Amino acid sequence: MLFAQHCVSTSPDQNQSTPLSAVEQQILDNIQALLYSPESLSQHVSMLPSILSSLINTIDNPEIDFVTIVTDLCEQPDVAREILQIANSDMYRTKGKREVTTIAHATAVIGLVSVAYIASTVLMSHATRTKSSYFDRFSHLIQKHSLQTAMACRDLAHDNDTVNEFCGHLLGLINIVGMVYCFNCLSTQLGTLGYDQHPSAQLYKQVCQRWAGEITVEIAKEWSLPAPMITALVQFNSPNESKQNAYLAQLLTLADLTSKVTILMDGLLIDRPQALELLMSKGLDQNYIENYFDMSTCL
């Protein structure tokens, strides 16, 4: 839970640091060179799938055919499998109706935009896989945080005429890439040194606090993401950055907090009334928060 705790203060005890061992401190001292080495980027974070890059480029670009791109996405086996599974789930399946067996039928059932959300989530998961025998619990939480942040970004964008919902969804997914990068680099370093103990969670926390945000921005640039998305990531991860045209960054900040508060609540580190009060103090509607808490359990 530490990746959420360091961004959401709940009690003095939770902000106390556990001292690192001598070996862990050595790893922390050495890892900066690993994180910034050019060959490390492709080793620890996959490049953005070209088909997903094409989909991202459809945002606010009327010259690119969104329907064609989404159709191409559905030809990816794992994407098609996920779409069919969702189309046949209790959420969409009507009793007595025949099973959905084709992508065309699935698209008719769940809608083209929903198909795009599903496809982008599946493909982004390929680029944000975590690999570790040391931090299995964190691995699960990182992926859950990504999905929850994307959901909140999409919901918040729906109520903001200046923000594209699909852009918000992608921004929520992409915001964890620096965290994944740090996670995988650290896990590799521990394995290379033959570290045979359970590493302190504080080690992972310190690595992410120092470098995750900056690396997220660098990866976004490497992926050639649209300028508004890169600007939002820079503003989100750099407190002193100019806040001009910062609506996307503000949306991401609120979505990120909403997910982290939810994760703390699920881990019983704060109770539901505390979580509600915190998020309502940021201007979120109570009914929306309650619904978000319920929906997040399905992710």
Secondary structure, 3 states (H helix, E strand, C coil): CHHHHCCCCCCHHHHCCCCCCHHHHHHHHHHHHHHHCHHHHHHHCCCCCHHHHHHHCCCCCCCCCHHHHHHHHCCCHHHHHHHHHHHCCCCCCCCCCCCCCCHHHHHHHHCHHHHHHHHHHHHHHHHCCCCCCCCHHHHHHHHHHHHHHHHHHHHHHHCCCCCCHHHHHHHHHHCCHHHHHHHHHHHHHHHHCCCCCCCCHHHHHHHHHHHHHHHHHHHHHHCCCCHHHHHHHHHHHCCCCCCCCCHHHHHHHHHHHHHHHHHHHHCCCCCHHHHHHHHHCCCCCHHHHHHHHHHHCCC
